Amino acid sequence: MNGRERTRLRKAWENGYLDARCTDNQALVHAYGLWCWRLKIPMVWLERRTRYSRYGRVQLEMFTSANRLTAGGQDGMKAICAPGNAAEWTRVSPHDAWWDHVALPNARELAHTVFRAAIRPENCERNEGRVESMQGRNTGKVLRMASA
């Protein structure tokens, strides 16, 4: 990584979200995602829609943490950025959310607000679906090995 990318990562660690408004940002987003996964925090980043666009995209991924958004958390995420036609530019699910048509001057503030809302205890819950599905499985037989 070059110096600018390292600076973006350092600022992302300080702010809680990654400003990935640069070209070829996939390696940068991947490195930030690994860092978020290691700390078990939600991953929030922003990027431009196209190279010369005045609009950006803010994305939230809950897969890097062990949590998912509650129904109240999803409603809160929908209410964070609600322009007149927010339904077509916003998608929220228990595991991720994205805002696709955000003016670039407002994108940093939105990313900061999304991160703060995603880590509030009342907006997230443990993602227990995987654990519940594993409890219904039949376990294998345990074989006893003769000692030598």
Salt bridges, closest charged atoms under 4 A:
GLU14 OE2 - ARG10 NH1 3.32
ASP19 OD1 - ARG8 NH1 3.92
ASP19 OD1 - ARG21 NE 2.84
ASP19 OD2 - ARG108 NH2 2.88
GLU47 OE2 - ARG57 NH1 3.32
ASP96 OD2 - ARG91 NH2 3.03
ASP100 OD2 - ARG49 NH2 3.45
ASP100 OD1 - ARG57 NE 2.59
GLU125 OE2 - ARG68 NE 3.10
GLU128 OE2 - ARG126 NE 3.70
